[in-house]
Amino acid sequence: MSKTQPKTTNGRRRSWGGGVQTLEEQRQAREKILLETAARLFNRYGFHGTSMSMLTEELGLTKGALYHYVKDKGDLLYKIHLKSAEATSNAVRTGVQEGTNGFERVRAIVRNYLASVTQSQIETFLYLEDGALSEQQAIEVRALRKRLEHSLREQVQEGIDDGSIAPCDPALTTFALIGAMAWVSKWYRRGGAWSSNQIAEGMADLLGRMLKAGDAASLPESIGASYPVE
């Protein structure tokens, strides 16, 4: 394959900076392609099962060009984790702003996060494999995740308190929500039968049925016959 242009996940080549006006915009666009490609490979093969050679082959780059953007594979994973934390933080913040009670805020957080993760490979939870990050990086990533977990748990607790969420253990419920959201990145494929919006709305409805106090059947019917079955 050519060593001048990377390719997308569906096999079509992407311009390495084509159409970008400034050097900084070129750098940002290329870094985004690099992080998206790495996140996809890490999700598929795991950190230890993905080599820098696989990345250079996928992107059509030399190792020298790759190391212009990252120091090593661990640094690459660390940057993806930071991007993921940023996306989750944005989902929590906007969800809190959108909802009028705990249930609505939790549902909006789920919808906003999944709308983000299904549009970009970067914005996804990645498992922390042993030895993947330096000790300091691992501590930082775990602290970011813990803060985000606590933010979601607070909204679950507020929903229990205001009566919009059925009585439950807020910690266990938060772990279940996070697990369900994180797993989407393992099976969702862009360009497949389901659109990003269908997944975001559908998962928000499904998880909402688990949480809602009272008659869960009153929730929107966005899951079911309207969804294509492969």
C-alpha positions in Angstrom: 0.0 0.0 0.0 1.0 3.6 -0.5 3.0 5.2 2.3 1.5 8.7 1.8 -2.1 8.3 2.7 -3.9 6.6 5.7 -7.1 4.7 5.2 -10.5 4.8 7.0 -12.1 1.9 8.8 -14.1 0.9 5.7 -11.0 0.7 3.5 -11.2 4.1 1.8 -8.1 6.1 2.1 -8.2 9.5 3.9 -6.1 12.5 2.9 -3.3 13.0 5.5 -4.1 16.7 5.9 -5.9 17.3 2.6 -8.1 20.3 2.6 -6.7 21.6 5.9 -5.5 25.2 5.7 -3.0 25.8 8.5 -0.1 23.8 9.9 -1.9 23.6 13.3 -5.1 22.4 11.7 -3.1 19.8 9.8 -1.5 18.6 13.0 -4.8 18.3 14.8 -6.5 16.5 11.9 -3.6 14.0 11.6 -3.6 13.4 15.4 -7.3 12.7 15.3 -6.9 10.2 12.6 -4.0 8.6 14.5 -6.0 8.4 17.8 -9.2 7.1 16.1 -7.1 4.3 14.3 -5.3 3.4 17.5 -8.5 3.3 19.5 -10.1 1.0 17.0 -7.1 -1.4 17.0 -6.9 -1.3 20.8 -10.6 -2.1 21.1 -10.2 -5.0 18.7 -6.9 -6.5 19.6 -6.1 -5.1 23.1 -3.2 -2.9 24.0 -0.6 -5.6 24.1 -2.0 -7.2 20.9 -1.6 -4.0 18.9 1.9 -3.1 17.7 3.2 0.2 16.4 3.9 -1.6 13.1 0.2 -2.4 12.8 -0.5 1.3 13.2 2.0 2.4 10.7 0.7 -0.1 8.2 -2.9 1.0 8.8 -2.0 4.6 8.4 0.5 4.3 5.7 3.2 6.1 7.8 6.8 5.5 8.7 7.6 4.9 12.4 9.5 8.2 12.3 6.4 10.1 11.3 4.3 8.3 13.9 6.8 9.2 16.7 6.4 12.8 15.7 3.0 12.7 17.4 3.5 10.3 20.3 6.5 9.1 22.3 5.4 5.4 22.4 2.4 3.1 22.4 1.7 3.9 26.1 1.6 7.6 25.4 -0.9 7.0 22.6 -3.2 5.0 24.9 -2.9 7.7 27.5 -4.0 10.4 25.1 -7.0 8.3 24.1 -8.0 7.9 27.8 -7.8 11.7 28.3 -10.0 12.2 25.2 -12.4 9.6 26.5 -12.6 11.3 29.9 -13.2 14.7 28.2 -16.0 13.3 26.2 -17.7 11.7 29.2 -17.3 14.9 31.2 -19.0 16.8 28.4 -21.8 14.3 28.4 -22.3 14.6 32.1 -22.2 18.4 32.1 -24.7 18.8 29.2 -26.9 16.1 30.6 -27.2 17.9 34.0 -28.1 21.1 32.2 -30.8 19.4 30.1 -32.7 17.5 32.8 -35.2 18.8 35.3 -34.9 15.8 37.6 -32.5 13.0 38.3 -34.0 10.6 35.8 -34.0 13.1 33.0 -30.4 14.0 33.7 -29.2 10.4 33.8 -31.0 9.6 30.6 -29.5 12.7 28.9 -26.0 11.7 30.1 -26.4 8.2 28.6 -27.8 9.6 25.3 -25.1 12.3 25.0 -22.3 10.0 25.8 -23.4 7.3 23.3 -24.1 9.9 20.6 -20.4 10.9 21.1 -18.9 7.5 21.3 -20.7 6.2 18.3 -19.4 9.0 16.1 -15.7 8.8 17.2 -13.5 5.8 18.1 -11.5 8.1 20.3 -14.3 8.9 22.7 -14.7 5.5 24.3 -13.9 3.7 27.5 -10.9 1.5 27.1 -10.0 -1.2 29.6 -6.8 -0.6 31.6 -4.6 -3.6 30.9 -1.7 -4.3 33.2 1.4 -2.5 32.1 -0.3 -0.5 29.5 0.3 2.9 31.1 3.0 4.2 33.4 2.2 4.2 37.1 1.5 7.9 37.1 -0.6 7.8 34.0 -2.7 4.9 35.4 -3.2 6.9 38.6 -4.4 9.9 36.7 -6.7 8.0 34.4 -8.3 6.1 37.3 -8.8 9.4 39.2 -10.6 10.9 36.1 -12.8 7.8 35.8 -13.6 7.9 39.5 -14.7 11.6 39.4 -16.9 10.8 36.4 -18.4 7.8 38.1 -19.1 9.9 41.2 -20.8 12.5 39.0 -23.1 9.9 37.5 -23.8 8.4 40.9 -24.8 11.8 42.3 -27.4 12.1 39.5 -28.8 8.6 40.2 -29.0 9.5 43.9 -30.8 12.7 43.2 -33.3 10.8 41.0 -34.0 8.4 43.9 -34.4 11.4 46.3 -36.8 13.3 44.0 -38.8 10.2 43.2 -38.0 10.1 39.4 -35.8 7.0 39.7 -37.0 3.8 41.4 -35.3 2.9 44.8 -32.0 1.2 44.1 -28.4 1.0 45.1 -26.9 4.1 43.4 -23.4 2.6 43.3 -24.5 -0.7 41.7 -26.8 1.2 39.3 -23.9 3.4 38.2 -21.7 0.5 37.5 -24.4 -1.1 35.4 -24.9 2.1 33.4 -21.2 2.5 32.8 -20.8 -1.1 31.8 -23.6 -0.9 29.3 -22.3 2.3 27.8 -18.7 1.1 27.6 -19.7 -2.2 25.9 -21.3 -0.3 23.0 -17.9 0.6 21.6 -17.1 -3.2 21.3 -20.0 -4.0 19.0 -21.2 -0.8 17.3 -20.0 -0.3 13.7 -20.4 3.0 12.0 -22.2 2.6 8.7 -24.0 -0.5 9.8 -27.7 -1.1 10.3 -28.2 1.3 13.2 -27.3 5.0 13.1 -25.6 6.8 15.9 -28.8 8.6 16.8 -30.7 5.3 17.0 -28.2 3.8 19.3 -28.0 6.8 21.5 -31.8 7.2 21.8 -32.5 3.5 22.0 -29.9 2.7 24.7 -31.1 5.8 26.7 -34.7 4.4 26.5 -33.7 0.8 27.4 -31.6 1.9 30.4 -34.3 4.4 31.3 -36.8 1.6 31.6 -34.5 0.0 34.2 -34.4 3.2 36.3 -37.7 5.0 36.0 -40.0 5.1 38.9 -43.6 4.2 38.3 -44.9 3.1 34.9 -41.8 2.4 32.8 -44.1 1.6 29.8 -44.8 5.3 29.5 -41.3 5.8 28.1 -40.9 6.4 24.3 -41.1 3.4 22.1 -37.8 3.9 20.2 -36.7 0.3 20.6 -38.4 -2.6 18.8 -39.9 -3.1 15.4 -38.4 0.1 14.0 -34.9 -1.3 14.4 -33.5 -3.4 11.6 -32.4 -6.9 12.5 -29.4 -8.4 10.9 
